[in-house]
């Protein structure tokens, strides 16, 4: 999926990709990963206790077999 970076350095992440990855407006962590950029949402660090166990809040991203295959393929590049 191609997009552009404008003169101010802003990168538009297409809505379909944002939805698939559970990215929402707000703060993200961006790091260099070789010749690539890694963009990760910044979540509230609070943990919730439920039934005596600590639960890490999810990102609301839908994870399918195809999505996992794409992630594995991307990691192989």
Buried (B, 14 or more C-beta within 10 A) or exposed (E): EEEEEEEEEEEEEEEEEBEBBBBEEEEEEEEEEEEEEEBEBEBEEEEEEEEEEEEEEEBEEEEEEEEEEEEEEEEEE
